[in-house]
Amino acid sequence: MTQPQAGEAINERAQHLLRVLVHRYIRDGQPVGSRALTRDSGLDLSAASIRNVMADLEEAGYIQSPHTSAGRIPTDRGYRFFVDSLLKVRQEQGLDADGLRLRLDGGSDTESLVDSASNLLSGLTHLAGVVTLPKRDFGAIRHIEFLPLTERRILAILVLNDHEVQNRVIETDRAYDPAELQRVSNYLSAEFAGKSVAEVRRSLLEAMQADQQHMNTLMTSAIAVAKELFGEDDAGDEDFVMAGETNLMTFAELSSVEKLKELFDAFGRKRDILHLLDRCLSADGVQIFIGQESGYRAFDGVSLVTSTYQSDDQVLGVLGVIGPTRMAYDRVIPIVDVTARLLGHALKPGH
């Protein structure tokens, strides 16, 4: 699936028992003992034989014994082996794609769609849903308008894809009067209509490298203002929308005051989650971080299942589900996958 971790080879019997143990622990949330495994495994093995296999799995780092319990629970390494080698994903069975599409299509603009997607993920999984806002490079420019705020501060209004409006405040090197801003607006709207922000940046770079002496005053002013509006500084200003964080409080392993404070502090800072999500942007398909694989202590005991969403083969952002490592991966993975495809479709220009 993703992020495979080289594990010590275990035989088919041990793999079968590990699969049974993980499924039972995900379902019940209680350490699994040898008697339960003997009963659930369907193998003709004595309890003593199963205890020996469990001892081998524990020594290899796939399971562990919490405190003084006689039962065992999966480790991050055990979950990773389970996800990569033992898991049978349910595909899309039970998912009403048309119904989900209708729930997403209710959004009239990008932010509404993203908000709907995060609530959809949370509602379907009973975990926390997270969706990054699309990269600002996305979208075809339809119109540009400028309003002076103070002497060197301007409100730029961008209309994208016929319906989406973005407002940005820019600072300029000199003052512009309203009439001059109107001329600049008309020029840029005509010059860049139908182009994406990325294409505009390339055009600006070429214009700034051209012979300045051949530019009239309007072109010079337009390029100066557009440089501030479409500069690279705003490209990394991504954010995300999260829904259903309180669902995590219902899981015993995440419900301690200390753990919840650590986790919600990380949600509030946003930086750590954005860094994790950024790592998924260049990957294909569903990506899974299990516990300590994230590299952040706040996410110990937590898994993140993500997928990129895209439109016309352009990756726009990442969405996913945050929950305990004891989540039903076979259910969550197809939900994340389908929601990503539906959101990408809903964001297509002209849709």
C-alpha positions as CSV (number, residue, x, y, z in Angstrom):
1,M,0.0,0.0,0.0
2,T,2.6,2.5,1.0
3,Q,5.6,3.0,3.2
4,P,6.5,-0.7,3.5
5,Q,8.8,-1.5,6.3
6,A,11.1,-4.4,6.0
7,G,10.0,-6.9,8.6
8,E,11.5,-10.2,9.8
9,A,10.0,-13.0,7.7
10,I,7.3,-14.9,9.4
11,N,5.6,-18.2,8.2
12,E,2.1,-18.5,7.0
13,R,0.8,-19.8,10.4
14,A,2.2,-16.8,12.2
15,Q,0.8,-14.4,9.5
16,H,-2.6,-16.0,9.9
17,L,-2.6,-15.6,13.7
18,L,-1.3,-12.0,13.4
19,R,-4.2,-11.2,11.0
20,V,-6.7,-12.7,13.4
21,L,-5.2,-10.9,16.4
22,V,-5.2,-7.5,14.6
23,H,-8.8,-7.9,13.4
24,R,-10.0,-8.9,16.9
25,Y,-8.1,-6.0,18.6
26,I,-9.4,-3.5,16.1
27,R,-13.0,-4.8,16.8
28,D,-12.8,-5.0,20.6
29,G,-10.0,-2.8,21.7
30,Q,-8.9,-5.4,24.3
31,P,-5.6,-7.4,24.4
32,V,-6.0,-10.8,22.7
33,G,-5.1,-13.9,24.6
34,S,-4.1,-17.3,23.4
35,R,-7.5,-18.8,24.2
36,A,-9.3,-16.3,22.0
37,L,-6.8,-16.9,19.2
38,T,-7.3,-20.7,19.6
39,R,-11.0,-20.2,19.3
40,D,-11.0,-17.6,16.4
41,S,-8.1,-18.8,14.3
42,G,-9.7,-21.9,12.9
43,L,-6.4,-23.7,13.1
44,D,-6.0,-27.1,14.7
45,L,-3.4,-25.9,17.2
46,S,-3.2,-26.2,21.0
47,A,-3.2,-23.2,23.2
48,A,0.5,-24.0,24.0
49,S,1.4,-24.0,20.3
50,I,-0.4,-20.7,19.8
51,R,1.5,-19.2,22.8
52,N,4.7,-20.2,21.2
53,V,3.8,-18.5,17.9
54,M,2.8,-15.4,19.9
55,A,6.1,-15.4,21.7
56,D,7.9,-15.5,18.3
57,L,5.7,-12.6,17.0
58,E,6.5,-10.6,20.1
59,E,10.2,-11.3,19.9
60,A,10.1,-10.1,16.2
61,G,8.4,-6.9,17.3
62,Y,4.9,-7.4,15.7
63,I,2.9,-7.6,19.0
64,Q,3.4,-6.6,22.6
65,S,2.0,-7.2,26.0
66,P,0.5,-4.1,27.6
67,H,1.3,-3.8,31.3
68,T,0.6,-7.1,33.1
69,S,-2.1,-8.3,30.7
70,A,-1.8,-11.9,29.5
71,G,-3.1,-10.8,26.1
72,R,-1.2,-9.1,23.2
73,I,-1.9,-6.1,21.1
74,P,-0.3,-5.1,17.7
75,T,2.7,-2.8,17.6
76,D,3.2,-0.1,14.9
77,R,5.4,-2.7,13.1
78,G,2.6,-5.2,13.4
79,Y,0.0,-2.9,12.0
80,R,2.4,-2.0,9.1
81,F,2.9,-5.6,8.2
82,F,-0.8,-6.2,8.5
83,V,-1.6,-3.2,6.2
84,D,1.0,-4.0,3.6
85,S,0.8,-7.8,3.5
86,L,-2.3,-9.2,5.2
87,L,-5.1,-6.7,4.7
88,K,-7.9,-7.4,2.2
89,V,-9.5,-4.0,1.4
90,R,-13.3,-4.1,0.9
91,Q,-12.9,-2.0,-2.3
92,E,-16.1,0.1,-2.7
93,Q,-18.7,-2.4,-1.5
94,G,-21.3,-0.6,0.5
95,L,-20.3,2.8,-0.6
96,D,-23.0,4.7,-2.5
97,A,-20.8,6.8,-4.8
98,D,-23.8,8.6,-6.4
99,G,-25.1,9.5,-2.9
100,L,-21.7,10.8,-1.8
101,R,-21.3,12.8,-5.0
102,L,-24.6,14.5,-4.3
103,R,-23.5,15.4,-0.8
104,L,-20.3,16.9,-2.2
105,D,-22.0,18.7,-5.1
106,G,-24.0,20.8,-2.6
107,G,-21.0,23.1,-2.3
108,S,-21.1,26.2,-4.5
109,D,-17.4,27.1,-4.2
110,T,-14.1,25.5,-3.4
111,E,-14.1,26.1,0.3
112,S,-17.6,24.8,0.6
113,L,-16.6,21.6,-1.3
114,V,-13.6,21.1,0.9
115,D,-15.7,21.6,4.0
116,S,-18.2,19.1,2.7
117,A,-15.5,16.6,2.0
118,S,-14.0,16.8,5.5
119,N,-17.5,16.3,7.1
120,L,-18.2,13.5,4.7
121,L,-15.0,11.7,5.7
122,S,-15.7,12.2,9.4
123,G,-19.3,11.1,9.1
124,L,-18.5,7.9,7.2
125,T,-15.6,6.8,9.3
126,H,-16.6,8.3,12.7
127,L,-13.0,9.6,12.9
128,A,-11.5,13.0,12.1
129,G,-11.6,14.0,8.4
130,V,-9.0,16.4,7.1
131,V,-8.7,18.1,3.7
132,T,-6.1,20.6,2.5
133,L,-7.4,23.6,0.5
134,P,-6.5,23.4,-3.2
135,K,-3.2,24.9,-4.2
136,R,-3.7,28.5,-5.3
137,D,-2.2,27.7,-8.6
138,F,-5.4,25.9,-9.4
139,G,-8.2,27.5,-11.5
140,A,-8.6,29.5,-14.6
141,I,-8.7,33.3,-14.1
142,R,-11.9,34.9,-15.4
143,H,-11.6,38.4,-14.0
144,I,-9.4,40.6,-11.8
145,E,-10.5,43.7,-9.9
146,F,-8.5,46.0,-7.6
147,L,-9.7,48.3,-4.8
148,P,-7.4,50.8,-3.0
149,L,-7.4,50.3,0.8
150,T,-4.6,52.6,1.9
151,E,-1.9,54.4,0.0
152,R,0.1,51.3,-0.8
153,R,-2.3,48.5,0.1
154,I,-4.7,47.1,-2.4
155,L,-7.5,44.5,-2.2
156,A,-7.3,42.2,-5.2
157,I,-10.4,40.3,-6.1
158,L,-9.9,37.2,-8.3
159,V,-12.7,35.4,-10.1
160,L,-11.7,31.8,-10.9
161,N,-13.6,29.1,-12.9
162,D,-16.7,31.3,-13.3
163,H,-17.9,31.0,-9.7
164,E,-15.0,31.1,-7.2
165,V,-13.9,34.4,-5.7
166,Q,-10.6,34.9,-3.9
167,N,-9.7,38.1,-2.1
168,R,-6.1,39.0,-1.4
169,V,-4.5,42.0,0.2
170,I,-1.2,43.1,-1.6
171,E,1.3,45.8,-0.8
172,T,2.9,47.8,-3.7
173,D,6.0,49.8,-4.1
174,R,4.1,53.0,-4.9
175,A,0.6,54.4,-4.6
176,Y,-2.0,53.8,-7.4
177,D,-5.1,55.9,-7.9
178,P,-8.5,54.2,-8.5
179,A,-8.5,55.1,-12.2
180,E,-5.1,53.7,-12.7
181,L,-6.1,50.5,-10.9
182,Q,-9.1,50.2,-13.1
183,R,-6.9,50.4,-16.2
184,V,-4.5,47.8,-14.7
185,S,-7.5,45.6,-13.9
186,N,-8.9,45.8,-17.4
187,Y,-5.5,45.0,-18.9
188,L,-4.7,42.0,-16.7
189,S,-8.2,40.6,-17.1
190,A,-7.9,40.7,-20.9
191,E,-4.3,39.5,-20.9
192,F,-4.7,36.6,-18.5
193,A,-8.3,35.5,-19.0
194,G,-8.5,31.7,-19.1
195,K,-5.0,31.1,-17.8
196,S,-4.1,29.4,-14.6
197,V,-2.1,31.2,-11.8
198,A,0.9,29.0,-12.7
199,E,0.7,30.1,-16.4
200,V,0.4,33.8,-15.2
201,R,3.6,33.4,-13.2
202,R,5.5,32.1,-16.2
203,S,4.2,35.0,-18.4
204,L,5.2,37.5,-15.7
205,L,8.7,36.0,-15.5
206,E,9.0,36.4,-19.3
207,A,7.7,39.9,-19.2
208,M,10.1,41.0,-16.5
209,Q,13.0,39.6,-18.5
210,A,11.9,41.5,-21.6
211,D,13.3,44.8,-22.7
212,Q,11.7,47.3,-20.3
213,Q,12.1,50.2,-22.8
214,H,9.5,48.7,-25.1
215,M,6.8,48.6,-22.4
216,N,4.3,51.5,-22.1
217,T,3.3,52.9,-18.7
218,L,0.2,50.7,-18.5
219,M,2.2,47.5,-19.1
220,T,4.8,48.5,-16.6
221,S,2.2,49.2,-13.9
222,A,0.3,46.0,-14.6
223,I,3.4,43.9,-14.3
224,A,4.3,45.6,-11.1
225,V,0.9,44.9,-9.5
226,A,0.6,41.4,-10.9
227,K,4.0,40.6,-9.6
228,E,2.7,41.2,-6.0
229,L,-0.6,39.5,-6.7
230,F,0.8,36.3,-8.3
231,G,4.2,36.1,-6.6
232,E,5.5,32.9,-5.1
233,D,5.0,34.0,-1.5
234,D,1.4,33.0,-1.4
235,A,2.0,29.6,-3.0
236,G,2.9,27.9,0.2
237,D,0.0,29.5,2.2
238,E,-1.9,26.3,2.2
239,D,-4.4,25.4,5.0
240,F,-6.7,22.6,5.8
241,V,-10.2,22.0,7.1
242,M,-10.8,19.4,9.8
243,A,-14.0,17.9,11.0
244,G,-14.9,15.3,13.7
245,E,-11.9,15.8,16.0
246,T,-14.1,15.0,19.0
247,N,-14.7,11.6,17.6
248,L,-11.2,10.7,18.7
249,M,-12.2,11.1,22.4
250,T,-14.4,8.0,22.2
251,F,-11.3,5.7,21.8
252,A,-9.9,4.6,25.2
253,E,-6.3,4.7,23.9
254,L,-6.6,8.4,23.0
255,S,-8.9,9.6,25.8
256,S,-6.5,10.5,28.5
257,V,-6.3,14.2,29.2
258,E,-2.6,14.3,28.5
259,K,-2.9,12.5,25.1
260,L,-5.9,14.6,24.0
261,K,-4.1,17.8,24.9
262,E,-1.0,16.8,23.0
263,L,-3.1,15.8,20.0
264,F,-5.4,18.9,19.9
265,D,-2.4,21.2,20.4
266,A,-0.9,19.6,17.2
267,F,-4.2,20.2,15.4
268,G,-4.2,23.8,16.6
269,R,-0.6,24.5,15.5
270,K,-1.4,23.0,12.0
271,R,2.3,23.0,11.1
272,D,2.9,19.3,11.9
273,I,-0.2,18.1,10.1
274,L,0.5,20.2,7.0
275,H,4.1,18.9,6.9
276,L,2.7,15.3,7.0
277,L,0.1,16.0,4.3
278,D,2.8,17.7,2.1
279,R,4.7,14.5,2.2
280,C,1.8,12.8,0.5
281,L,1.4,15.3,-2.4
282,S,4.0,13.6,-4.6
283,A,2.8,10.0,-3.9
284,D,0.3,8.0,-5.9
285,G,-2.7,6.3,-4.3
286,V,-3.6,5.9,-0.7
287,Q,-0.8,6.7,1.8
288,I,-0.7,5.5,5.4
289,F,1.3,6.7,8.4
290,I,1.1,4.5,11.4
291,G,2.0,5.8,14.8
292,Q,5.6,6.7,15.1
293,E,6.1,6.6,11.3
294,S,4.9,10.2,11.2
295,G,7.9,11.4,13.1
296,Y,5.8,13.5,15.5
297,R,5.4,12.4,19.2
298,A,1.8,13.8,19.2
299,F,0.8,11.2,16.6
300,D,2.0,8.2,18.6
301,G,-0.9,5.8,18.7
302,V,-2.5,7.6,15.8
303,S,-2.8,6.6,12.1
304,L,-3.3,9.0,9.1
305,V,-4.8,7.5,5.9
306,T,-4.6,9.9,3.0
307,S,-4.9,10.3,-0.8
308,T,-4.3,13.2,-3.2
309,Y,-7.2,14.6,-5.0
310,Q,-6.8,16.0,-8.5
311,S,-8.5,17.5,-11.5
312,D,-7.4,17.0,-15.1
313,D,-4.3,15.2,-13.9
314,Q,-3.2,18.1,-11.8
315,V,-2.8,17.4,-8.1
316,L,-4.7,20.0,-6.1
317,G,-4.3,18.8,-2.5
318,V,-4.6,16.0,0.0
319,L,-7.4,14.6,2.1
320,G,-7.6,11.9,4.7
321,V,-8.7,10.5,8.0
322,I,-7.0,10.7,11.4
323,G,-7.8,8.1,14.0
324,P,-6.3,5.6,16.4
325,T,-3.9,2.9,15.0
326,R,-6.7,0.6,15.9
327,M,-8.9,1.8,13.0
328,A,-10.7,-0.4,10.6
329,Y,-8.3,0.1,7.7
330,D,-10.3,-2.1,5.3
331,R,-13.3,0.3,5.6
332,V,-11.3,3.6,5.8
333,I,-9.1,3.1,2.8
334,P,-11.8,2.8,0.2
335,I,-13.7,5.7,1.8
336,V,-10.7,7.9,1.5
337,D,-10.0,6.8,-2.1
338,V,-13.6,7.4,-3.3
339,T,-13.9,10.7,-1.6
340,A,-10.6,11.9,-3.2
341,R,-11.9,11.0,-6.7
342,L,-15.3,12.6,-6.1
343,L,-13.8,15.9,-4.7
344,G,-11.4,16.1,-7.7
345,H,-14.4,15.6,-10.1
346,A,-16.5,18.3,-8.2
347,L,-13.6,20.8,-8.5
348,K,-13.2,20.5,-12.3
349,P,-13.6,23.8,-14.0
350,G,-17.1,24.2,-15.5
351,H,-18.5,21.3,-13.4
